[in-house]
Amino acid sequence: MCLAVPGKVMEIEERDGTRMATVDFGGVVKEVCLEYVPDLAVGEYAIVHVGFALQRLDEESARRTLALFEELGLLQEEFGDPWEAAAGQEAQEVGQ
């Protein structure tokens, strides 16, 4: 599943003519393209989907959404280590 997840912009730089940001998603840090929200600034929050910031979001809404996603296990599902997930699936299949 690919969720649109809120994240906080930690750093912004331009790479090869493209605005990119380091974004913190409740402890998971990823690189995100800012071309759809070019005026986003460090410290602001955005909804991010498949590596693109799509919309600015207020801090309170972002924190509530991240807390809910974490509670539901959706952050681990979205950002979890694919090797860890594959190993867990293999272990389940062997145990059957």
C-alpha positions as CSV (number, residue, x, y, z in Angstrom):
1,M,0.0,0.0,0.0
2,C,1.3,3.5,-0.7
3,L,0.0,6.1,1.7
4,A,0.2,9.9,1.5
5,V,2.1,10.6,4.7
6,P,2.7,13.9,6.5
7,G,6.3,14.8,7.1
8,K,8.4,17.7,8.4
9,V,10.9,19.4,6.1
10,M,14.3,19.3,7.7
11,E,16.5,20.6,5.0
12,I,16.1,21.9,1.4
13,E,18.6,21.9,-1.4
14,E,18.6,22.2,-5.2
15,R,19.9,19.2,-7.2
16,D,20.3,19.4,-10.9
17,G,17.6,22.2,-11.0
18,T,15.1,20.3,-8.8
19,R,14.2,21.4,-5.3
20,M,14.7,18.5,-3.0
21,A,14.1,18.1,0.8
22,T,15.1,15.9,3.6
23,V,11.8,15.1,5.3
24,D,11.2,13.4,8.7
25,F,8.2,11.1,8.9
26,G,8.0,10.5,12.6
27,G,11.6,9.2,12.8
28,V,12.0,7.9,9.3
29,V,13.9,10.3,7.1
30,K,13.5,10.3,3.3
31,E,14.4,12.5,0.3
32,V,11.4,14.2,-1.3
33,C,10.9,16.3,-4.4
34,L,9.4,19.7,-3.7
35,E,8.5,20.7,-7.3
36,Y,4.7,20.5,-6.7
37,V,5.0,22.8,-3.6
38,P,7.9,25.1,-4.5
39,D,7.4,27.6,-1.7
40,L,7.6,25.0,1.1
41,A,10.1,26.0,3.7
42,V,12.3,24.2,6.4
43,G,10.2,23.5,9.4
44,E,6.9,23.2,7.5
45,Y,4.9,20.0,7.1
46,A,3.7,18.5,3.8
47,I,1.7,15.5,2.6
48,V,4.1,13.3,0.7
49,H,3.1,10.5,-1.7
50,V,5.6,8.4,-3.7
51,G,8.5,10.8,-3.0
52,F,6.7,14.0,-3.9
53,A,5.4,16.7,-1.6
54,L,1.8,17.4,-2.7
55,Q,0.4,19.8,-0.2
56,R,1.3,22.0,2.8
57,L,-0.2,20.8,6.1
58,D,-0.4,22.4,9.5
59,E,1.7,20.9,12.3
60,E,-1.2,19.8,14.5
61,S,-2.8,17.8,11.7
62,A,0.5,16.3,10.7
63,R,1.2,15.1,14.3
64,R,-2.3,13.7,14.7
65,T,-2.1,11.8,11.4
66,L,1.4,10.4,12.2
67,A,0.3,9.3,15.6
68,L,-2.8,7.5,14.1
69,F,-0.7,5.9,11.4
70,E,1.7,4.6,14.0
71,E,-1.0,3.3,16.2
72,L,-2.5,1.4,13.2
73,G,0.9,0.1,12.2
74,L,0.8,1.9,8.9
75,L,4.1,3.6,9.3
76,Q,5.9,0.3,9.7
77,E,4.0,-1.1,6.8
78,E,4.9,1.9,4.6
79,F,8.5,2.5,5.7
80,G,9.5,-0.8,7.2
81,D,12.7,-2.6,6.1
82,P,11.8,-4.7,3.1
83,W,14.5,-7.3,3.9
84,E,13.1,-7.6,7.5
85,A,9.6,-8.0,6.0
86,A,10.7,-10.6,3.6
87,A,12.6,-12.6,6.3
88,G,9.4,-12.4,8.5
89,Q,7.3,-13.8,5.7
90,E,9.8,-16.6,5.0
91,A,9.8,-17.5,8.7
92,Q,6.0,-17.7,8.7
93,E,6.0,-19.9,5.6
94,V,8.6,-22.3,7.1
95,G,6.6,-22.5,10.4
96,Q,3.4,-23.7,8.6
